[in-house]
C-alpha cells in the first residue's frame, strides 16, 4: 500500500492546539508566525554559487576554532579554587 500524505493543519488549528496546551498568547502568535513563514517558503533559498560558499567547512572550523576554545575554557574553569 503506498504512503499517502495529508495537508498540514491550518495555522489557526495549530494556534488553537498550542493555546489548549497552555501557551501564552504571545507564544502562540510567535509560533504561528514561524509556521506561516515556513509555509510561505522562508527556507526556499536560492542555490548557493561557488563565490557565496564559505571556504571552510563547519567541521574544519569546529576542529580549528571551537574545540580549542572549549578546551581552554574547561582548563580555566578547573583551575579556579
C-alpha positions in Angstrom: 0.0 0.0 0.0 1.5 3.4 -1.0 2.1 6.0 1.6 -0.3 8.9 1.4 0.3 12.4 2.7 -2.2 14.8 4.1 -2.4 18.5 4.2 -0.9 20.2 7.2 -3.2 21.7 9.8 -4.1 25.3 9.2 -2.2 27.9 11.2 -5.5 28.6 13.0 -5.8 25.0 14.1 -2.1 24.9 15.1 -2.6 28.1 17.2 -5.7 26.6 18.8 -3.8 23.5 19.8 -0.9 25.5 21.2 -3.4 27.5 23.3 -5.1 24.4 24.5 -1.7 23.2 25.8 -1.4 26.4 27.8 1.0 28.5 25.8 0.6 32.2 26.3 -1.0 34.3 23.5 2.4 35.8 22.7 4.0 32.3 22.3 1.0 31.2 20.2 1.4 34.2 17.9 5.2 33.8 17.6 5.0 30.1 16.7 2.1 30.8 14.3 4.3 33.5 12.7 7.1 31.0 12.3 4.8 28.4 10.8 3.4 31.0 8.4 6.9 32.0 7.3 7.8 28.3 6.7 4.6 27.8 4.7 5.4 30.9 2.7 8.8 29.5 1.8 11.3 31.3 4.0 13.7 28.4 3.7 13.3 28.1 -0.1 16.6 29.9 -0.7 18.3 30.2 -4.0 21.1 27.7 -4.7 24.5 28.9 -3.5 27.1 29.7 -6.1 30.7 28.9 -5.5 31.6 32.5 -4.7 29.0 32.5 -1.8 30.2 29.3 -0.2 32.4 29.6 2.8 36.0 28.4 2.2 35.9 26.4 5.4 33.6 23.5 6.3 31.8 23.6 9.6 33.8 20.5 10.7 37.1 22.2 9.9 36.1 25.4 11.7 34.9 23.4 14.7 38.2 21.5 14.9 40.4 24.5 14.4 38.4 27.1 16.4 35.7 25.7 18.6 37.4 22.7 20.1 40.5 24.6 21.4 38.2 27.4 22.8 36.1 24.9 24.7 39.2 23.1 25.9 40.8 26.3 27.1 37.5 27.2 28.9 37.4 23.8 30.6 41.1 24.1 31.7 40.5 27.6 33.1 37.3 26.5 34.9 39.1 23.6 36.6 41.9 25.8 37.9 39.6 28.0 39.9 39.5 27.4 43.6 
